[in-house]
Amino acid sequence: MNLTLIAFLSAICLFVLMLVFYEFGRRMGKRRLARDPEGLAKGISAAEGAVFGLLGLIFAFTFSGAASRFEDRRHLITEEANAIGTAYLRIDLLPADAQPEIRTLFREYTGLRSRIYSNSNDMAATGSRLEATTRLQQKIWGKSLSAIEKEGGSVDATKLLLPALNQMIDITTTREVATRNHPPLIVFLLLAGLSLAGAMLVGYDMSTNKDRGWFHSVCFAAIISLACYVIIDLEFPRMGLIRVDSADQLLVDLQKSMK
């Protein structure tokens, strides 16, 4: 089951549960009114203010964080493309007879990196591509060192090419960590719990109305559920509807320019 379906089903479940909690809160209020004609319990507004204030804070925290991480992942792809491009240009500093093989490895490496997270739902395939990335990095590094150490090797290659290769390799670890960087599960559970508590308080507060007022309760539940869905989709931009795949075109274009 892919993340898009999981996120969609989770949003639907939250929507339905919020309506259930709304009705539960309304019935609690009706029973209170039946026992005490003076009205609902005092202090409701303070409780509602606290719950909805905290709900707004958690929404702001999770949405802002998800959007920020989404942009960071896109920028990291750009940084990797720049790092690979810089290292590729500095191959010119190596002896001429060593350049063709290393350039071929670079083209293979760039093509692999452009597809590295193309199907994150398939963890086995992603893991296999990550292992292939490591092997190619070792080959490129080893071949470059051998070329530098050859007689007639340029001192500038040591000063310029090796740091560029090091940066090219380091960015892969940064991207892998960024891909796995998500808020703890408790944050999402807290968000869902506060949403349900808010729905219950709304129902309790609206129990003074003769009619249920489904329009407002449905709109409230739908907006909260949709916002939760968008947050989850932003957190996993390789698996849902909101994706960073378009940024991979930079690596594809870079590979084409190497031919």
BELQUITA-V165640 format. One record per helix or strand of 2 or more residues. SS is the DSSP state (@ for helix, = for strand). FROM is the first residue (numbers start at 1). LEN is the number of residues. Records with the same first field share a line. If there is no record, write none. Layout:
SS: FROM-LEN + FROM-LEN
//
This chain:
@: 3-33 + 44-50 + 96-19 + 123-27 + 155-26 + 185-24 + 214-22 + 245-13
//
